[in-house]
Structures are given as structure tokens and as C-alpha cells.
Amino acid sequence: MSNAYKPETLCIHAGREHAHPHGALTTPLYQTSTFVFENAAQGARRFAGEEEGYIYTRLGNPTTAELENRVAALEGMQAAAATATGMGAVSASIMAFVAAGDHIIASKAVYGCTFVFLSHLLEKFGVEVSFVDMTDHEAIQTARKPHTKLIFLETPVNPNLVVIDLEFVGRFAKQHQLVSVVDNTFLTPLYQKPAAFGIDLVIHSATKYLNGHGDVVAGIVVGDTERISHIKMTTLKDMGATISPHDAWLILRGLKTLALRMERHSDNAQCVAEYLQKHPKVKRVDYPGLKSHPGYRFIGQQMKRAGGVLSFEINGGVSHGEAFINATELWTLAVSLGDAESLIQHPASMTHSTYTSEERKLAGISDGLIRLSTGLEHVEDLILDLEKALKKI
Ligand code: 3LM
């Protein structure tokens, strides 16, 4: 499929298999755990990798394969491996490329469970991780050790929306032969393509925008054929964070409206950020779509738009923040993001409670921070709801 097509078209057609049985328009759901061999010799050939074909859904499934092809096409990369959760993608990708004695450079602020995986779990296996402020290029360079193998980040950062320079990271990783891994969950391939900056592996929590309907947990890692095969044949096959074909099928359905949804999410987030920034009870708004945000300079360069997530702090600290969160009606109090419903949550006590308060401070995640995932409702209703809640505090 030509890459010259516009994003709305690519979301519906890129990487799509056209020859489905019985001429089915949409991808059939192959809800099967195993696949029948014609005879013993064929089974043996498939296990030996001498013949293409499916064996068992943990190793591959046609519905899952279509999701992988579609997301790889959108990212402009060769291949993908879909996983049971976003954390399945994070852990399978990283563990496939490091061993005891290796070192990782990671962004000091990342999604809470990613932080735990990097800081506590990998330590058990003798992998060392340095957490750095990735807006500071010198700090990245200084963190490198002779045994550094991989660099990991997400941009914009969950939950404080810091933007990291992918061009620098891509160049740095190539120069020192590090595997570069970027979590692209917040922007999706429509608004940011890390591969354009030489990033090796791109991760998504497909739970979020790719699926978009709040009814699936899933993940995906995208990269070149060699690295993705390595993940599939090692950490994915043998640790087993395989996606369910039914979840893959739901995400395939969600993908068709990704362009439309991202546009509305971003339009709404932009309006909400501008509204909050002017409010006297609001201390600070973190959203790269605001001219005052340090990440604004990347808009139109590294990232097409700023996406649907923003964070802010209100005057009066944590207690006022808590009262505010309890006072909203349309903004539903729940973690996760990228759904049709607008969601509100408190990172310090929820998504990022996996950091100690000291670690959070070092990571630049303040205890008063409130995170919003703007949904697809009418923005006037969303702003009115914020207005009412702000009046109550
Ligand atoms: C959240 N985030 O509310 P799953 N990468 C990023 C993420 O934001 C997430 C993952 C990976 C949230 C989940 S908190 C209990 C709920 C940037 C998840 C992990 O394994 O699919 O949840 O993805 O910020």
C-alpha cells in the first residue's frame, strides 16, 4: 500500500489482508488455540521452521498477524509482535535484548509499572538501570557505560508530558550500537513515528488509543523483521504474554477510527488546556500544545500534534486536588487513557504510586499533579464540568 495515502485512509487500509476466506470484508476472528496439521511430516516441518503456517496461538494466529501487519504499516516499520498487555510488550522487548551484566539508560519518568519493571524486576536478573533526565543530552551521554546495551523512553512522558528529543536519542543510540526503545502510546503512529528518527523498537499499550474503546488490555512492539522475530521466538514464545485473538480483533476494529478519534481527542485536549491555563485556581498546565510548554517546539517536527492527555496542578496542593477530582461528573475517576470517556486520575496515589515520594520528586512528578485523558464528548460539556468542579473548591 502506498505511503502517499493520507492517515485516515491508511488507518483503514494499510497492512490489510484482502484475501479473506469467503470474501469476508473484515478480518475473521480465528478464535482457536491450535491448528491442525495435514500429517506428521507437515507438523514436524512447521516446528522446524521449514514450512510457513500456524501451529498454536501462543506462537502466532492469523487475526493477530493482521493486527501486527496493520500497526507495523502505520508505524512505517517492517514487523510487529502483539502482546497481552502494554507491560507484556515492554517486558518482552527489553528482556529480549539484555542479559545479566548489561546496563540500560532509561528516562527518569515513565509509566509507573514500567518504572517498577526497570528499577526492581530487572535488578533481580543482574541488569543495571540508570534513570536520567532525557531532556538533558549531556546527562544521557554521561550515563553511558561500556556495558550499556539499550536506551528506553516514552515521549510525551506519562504523566507529566515532558517531550524528549527523538532525533538526539536515535543518533546517540546508533553511534553507540544501543537498542533504542520508545513507548509511543500517547501519540500513536498518526502523530509520531519514532522510526523516522532511527528508533529500533516502538511500543504501544494498545489498551489505549489503538483500541480506543476501553474494553481491551493489550500491547504491541514494532520494529525490523529480525528484532521482532527474536522477540517472538524468545521472550514472547517462552514467557507467554501473547494477545488473545479476540482482543486483536477488537483492536483491528478500533484502528479504523483511530485518525478520527485522535483528531477529536487532540482538539478537546487543546481547548481544555487553554481553558485551564487561564483559570485563576490553576497553578500550572502541562500540555505540549501550549506555546508556553517546553515541548511546543517539537510540534510539527517530531510530533504532528500534542495528543489527548494533559496534566495540571491546582492551587492549594493535594487536598484541593482530591476535592476537585471528587467533584467532576463527566470526567470519570479512573486510570487508563485514550478511551471515548474523559478520564481523570491522580498519578501520585494511582498510576505512579509505584514510585516512592522521593523517586517521584526526582522524576519531576509532583504530588499535586492531576492527569486528564480527554475523551470524545463535546468540549463545551467537558469544560463546563471542570468549571463546576473548580467552583466547588
Ligand atoms: C495509565 N498506563 O493509566 P498496559 N506504557 C504507557 C502506559 O501509559 C501504560 C503502559 C505502557 C496506564 C494504565 S495504571 C494501573 C493504568 C505509556 C499503561 C502499560 O499493560 O496495557 O496497561 O500498558 O497511565
Residues whose N, C-alpha, C, O or C-beta is under 5 A from the ligand:
A	BS01	3LM	T85 G86 M87 Y111 E154 N158 D183 T185 S205 T207 V217 A218 V335 S336 L337 T351
